[in-house]
């Protein structure tokens, strides 16, 4: 289990990744995972999710894809 947190954030912003979501993240090439992890965690904090599961991961991905279509 990964406890996501970037430097400088307080413990109240801690986000836990489920095993399933972590497995999905591992499908991304290693050189891009940290970017995806950061964006998914930012999205999860924005919706006050305490856990990143497949649903949150997929919602973050959908949001990112729709923003790419609109740019």
C-alpha distances in whole Angstrom, upper triangle without the diagonal:
4,7,9,13,16,18,21,19,19,16,18,16,13,11,7,6,6,6,10,10,8,10,13,12,13,16,17,19,17,20,19,16,16,18,17,13,16,18,15,14,18,19,16,18,21,21,19,16,13,11,11,11,14,17,16,15,18,20,19,20,24,24,24,26,29,29,30,33,34,35
4,6,9,12,15,17,16,16,14,16,14,10,8,6,5,8,8,11,10,8,11,13,11,12,16,16,18,16,18,17,13,12,15,14,10,13,15,13,11,15,16,14,15,19,19,18,15,12,10,10,12,14,17,15,14,18,19,18,19,22,23,22,24,27,27,28,31,32,32
4,6,10,12,14,12,13,10,12,10,7,6,5,6,9,11,14,12,11,14,16,14,15,19,19,20,18,20,18,15,13,16,15,11,12,15,13,10,13,15,13,13,17,17,15,13,10,9,10,13,16,17,15,15,19,19,18,20,23,22,22,25,27,27,28,31,32,32
4,7,10,12,10,11,10,11,9,6,5,6,7,11,13,15,12,11,15,15,13,15,18,17,19,17,18,16,13,11,13,12,8,8,11,10,7,10,12,11,11,14,15,14,12,10,10,9,13,15,17,14,13,17,18,15,17,20,20,19,22,24,24,25,28,29,29
4,7,8,7,8,8,10,7,6,7,9,11,15,17,19,16,14,18,19,16,18,21,19,21,18,19,17,14,12,13,13,10,9,12,12,8,10,13,12,10,14,16,14,13,12,12,12,16,18,20,16,16,20,20,17,19,22,21,20,24,26,24,26,29,29,29
4,6,6,9,10,12,9,9,10,13,14,18,20,21,18,17,20,20,17,19,22,20,21,18,18,16,14,11,12,13,10,8,11,12,9,10,14,13,12,15,17,16,16,15,15,15,19,21,22,18,18,21,21,18,20,23,21,20,24,25,24,25,28,28,27
4,6,9,11,13,11,11,13,16,17,21,23,25,22,20,23,24,21,22,25,23,23,20,20,19,17,13,15,17,14,12,15,16,13,13,17,17,15,18,20,19,19,18,19,19,22,25,26,22,21,25,25,21,23,26,25,23,27,29,27,28,31,31,30
4,7,10,12,10,12,14,17,19,23,25,27,24,23,26,26,23,25,28,26,27,24,23,22,20,17,17,19,16,14,16,18,14,14,18,17,15,17,20,18,19,18,20,20,24,26,27,23,23,27,26,23,25,28,26,25,28,30,27,29,32,32,31
4,7,8,7,8,11,14,17,20,23,25,22,21,25,25,22,24,27,25,26,24,24,22,20,17,17,18,15,13,15,16,12,12,15,14,11,14,17,15,16,15,16,17,21,24,24,20,21,24,23,20,23,26,24,23,27,28,26,28,31,31,30
4,5,6,8,11,14,17,21,23,25,23,22,26,26,24,26,29,28,29,27,27,25,23,19,20,21,18,16,18,18,14,14,17,15,12,15,17,14,15,14,16,18,21,25,25,21,22,26,24,22,25,28,26,26,29,30,29,31,34,33,33
4,5,5,9,12,15,18,21,23,21,20,24,25,23,25,28,27,29,26,27,25,22,20,21,21,17,16,18,17,14,14,17,15,12,16,17,14,14,12,14,16,19,23,23,20,21,25,24,22,25,27,26,26,30,31,29,31,35,34,34
4,6,9,12,15,18,21,23,21,21,25,25,23,26,29,28,30,28,28,26,24,21,22,21,18,17,18,17,13,14,15,13,10,13,14,11,12,10,13,15,18,22,22,19,20,23,22,21,24,26,24,25,29,29,28,31,33,33,33
4,6,10,13,16,19,21,18,18,22,22,20,23,25,24,26,25,25,23,20,18,18,18,15,13,14,13,10,10,12,10,7,10,12,9,10,8,11,12,16,19,19,16,17,20,19,17,20,23,21,21,25,26,25,27,30,30,30
4,7,10,13,16,18,16,15,19,20,18,20,23,23,24,23,23,22,18,16,17,17,13,12,14,13,9,11,13,10,9,12,13,10,10,7,9,11,14,17,18,15,16,19,19,17,20,23,21,22,25,26,26,28,31,31,31
4,7,10,13,15,12,12,16,16,15,17,20,20,22,21,22,20,16,15,16,14,11,11,12,10,7,10,11,8,8,11,12,9,7,5,5,7,10,14,14,11,12,16,16,14,17,20,19,19,22,24,23,25,28,29,29
4,7,10,12,10,10,13,14,13,16,18,19,21,20,22,20,16,15,17,15,12,13,14,11,9,12,13,10,11,14,14,12,9,6,5,6,9,12,14,11,12,16,16,15,17,20,20,21,23,25,25,27,29,30,31
4,7,8,6,6,10,11,10,12,15,15,18,17,19,17,14,14,15,13,10,12,13,10,9,13,13,10,12,15,15,14,11,9,6,5,6,9,11,10,9,13,14,14,15,18,19,19,21,23,24,25,27,29,29
4,5,5,6,9,10,11,12,15,16,19,19,21,19,16,16,18,15,13,15,16,13,12,16,16,13,15,18,17,16,12,11,7,6,5,8,11,10,10,13,15,15,16,19,20,20,22,25,25,27,29,30,31
4,6,5,6,9,10,11,13,15,18,17,20,19,15,17,19,16,14,17,18,15,15,19,18,16,19,21,20,20,16,14,11,9,8,9,13,13,12,14,17,17,17,20,22,22,23,26,27,28,30,32,33
4,5,5,6,9,10,11,14,17,17,20,18,15,17,18,15,14,17,17,14,15,19,18,16,19,21,20,20,16,15,11,9,7,6,10,11,10,12,15,15,15,18,20,20,21,23,25,25,27,29,31
4,5,5,6,9,10,12,15,15,18,16,12,14,15,12,10,14,14,10,12,15,14,12,16,18,17,17,14,13,10,7,5,5,9,9,7,9,12,12,12,15,16,17,18,20,22,22,24,26,27
4,5,5,6,9,10,13,13,15,14,10,12,14,11,9,13,14,11,12,16,16,14,17,19,19,19,16,15,11,9,8,9,12,12,9,12,15,14,14,17,19,18,20,23,23,24,26,28,29
4,5,5,7,10,12,12,16,15,11,14,16,13,12,16,16,14,15,19,18,17,20,22,22,22,19,18,14,12,10,10,13,14,11,13,16,16,15,18,20,19,20,23,24,24,26,29,29
4,5,5,8,11,12,15,13,10,13,14,11,11,14,14,12,14,17,16,16,19,21,20,21,18,18,15,11,10,8,11,12,8,10,13,13,11,14,17,16,16,20,21,21,23,25,26
4,5,6,9,9,12,10,7,9,11,8,8,11,12,10,12,15,15,15,17,19,19,20,17,17,14,11,11,10,13,12,9,11,14,12,11,15,16,15,16,19,20,19,22,24,25
4,5,7,7,11,10,7,11,12,10,10,14,15,13,15,18,18,18,21,23,23,24,21,21,17,14,14,13,16,16,12,14,17,16,14,18,20,18,19,22,23,22,25,27,27
4,6,9,11,10,9,12,13,11,12,16,16,14,17,20,19,19,23,24,24,25,22,23,19,16,15,13,16,16,13,13,17,16,13,16,19,17,17,21,22,20,22,25,26
4,6,8,7,6,10,10,8,10,13,13,13,15,18,18,19,21,23,23,25,22,23,20,16,16,14,17,16,13,14,16,14,12,16,17,15,15,19,19,18,20,23,23
4,6,6,6,10,11,10,12,15,15,16,18,20,20,21,24,25,26,27,25,26,23,19,20,18,21,20,16,17,20,18,15,19,20,17,18,21,21,20,22,25,24
4,5,5,8,10,10,11,14,15,16,17,19,20,21,23,25,26,27,25,25,22,19,20,19,22,21,17,19,21,19,17,21,22,19,20,24,23,22,25,27,26
4,6,7,9,10,11,13,15,16,17,19,20,22,23,25,27,28,26,26,24,21,22,21,24,22,18,20,22,19,18,21,21,18,19,23,22,20,23,26,24
4,6,6,7,9,10,11,13,14,16,17,19,20,22,23,24,23,23,21,18,19,19,21,19,15,17,19,15,14,17,18,15,16,19,18,17,20,22,21
4,5,5,6,8,10,10,12,14,15,16,18,20,21,22,20,20,18,15,16,16,18,16,13,15,17,14,13,17,17,15,16,20,19,18,21,23,23
4,6,5,6,9,10,10,12,14,15,16,18,20,21,19,19,17,15,17,17,19,17,14,17,18,15,14,18,18,15,18,21,19,19,22,24,23
4,5,5,6,9,10,11,12,14,15,17,19,20,19,20,18,15,17,17,19,16,13,15,16,13,12,16,15,12,15,17,16,15,19,20,19
4,5,5,6,8,10,11,12,14,15,17,18,17,17,16,12,14,14,15,13,10,12,13,9,9,13,12,10,12,15,15,14,18,19,19
4,6,5,6,9,10,10,12,14,16,16,14,15,13,10,12,13,15,12,9,12,13,10,11,15,14,13,15,18,17,18,21,22,22
4,6,5,6,9,10,11,12,15,15,14,15,14,12,15,16,17,13,11,14,14,11,12,15,14,12,16,18,16,17,21,21,21
4,5,5,6,9,10,10,13,14,14,15,14,12,14,15,15,11,10,12,11,8,9,12,10,9,12,14,13,14,17,18,17
4,5,5,6,9,10,11,12,11,12,11,8,10,11,11,8,6,9,9,6,8,11,10,9,12,14,14,15,18,19,19
4,5,5,6,9,10,10,9,10,9,8,11,13,13,9,9,12,12,9,11,14,13,13,16,18,17,19,22,22,22
4,5,5,6,9,10,10,12,12,11,14,15,15,11,11,14,12,9,12,14,12,12,15,16,15,17,20,20,20
4,5,5,7,9,9,11,11,10,12,13,12,8,9,11,9,6,9,11,9,10,13,14,13,16,18,18,19
4,5,5,6,5,7,8,7,10,12,10,7,8,11,9,8,11,13,12,13,16,17,17,19,21,22,22
4,5,5,6,8,9,10,13,15,14,10,12,15,13,11,15,16,14,15,19,19,18,21,23,23,24
4,6,8,10,12,12,15,16,15,11,13,15,12,10,14,15,12,14,17,17,16,19,21,20,21
4,6,9,11,11,13,15,12,9,12,13,11,10,14,14,12,15,18,17,17,20,22,22,23
4,6,9,10,13,16,14,11,14,16,13,13,17,17,16,18,21,21,21,24,26,25,26
4,5,7,9,12,11,8,11,13,12,12,15,16,15,17,20,21,21,23,25,26,27
4,7,10,13,13,10,13,16,15,14,18,19,19,20,23,24,24,26,29,29,30
4,6,10,10,8,10,13,13,13,16,18,18,19,21,23,23,25,27,28,29
4,7,8,6,6,10,10,10,12,15,15,16,18,20,20,22,24,25,26
4,5,5,6,9,10,11,12,14,16,17,18,20,21,23,25,26,28
4,6,5,6,8,10,10,12,14,15,16,18,20,21,22,24,26
4,5,5,6,9,10,10,12,14,15,16,18,20,21,23,25
4,5,5,6,9,10,11,12,14,15,17,18,20,21,23
4,6,5,6,9,10,11,12,14,16,17,19,20,22
4,5,5,6,9,10,10,12,14,15,17,18,20
4,5,5,6,9,10,11,12,14,15,17,19
4,5,5,6,9,10,11,12,15,16,17
4,5,5,6,9,10,11,13,14,16
4,5,5,6,9,10,11,12,14
4,6,5,6,9,10,11,13
4,6,5,6,9,10,11
4,5,5,6,9,10
4,5,5,6,9
4,5,5,6
4,5,5
4,6
4
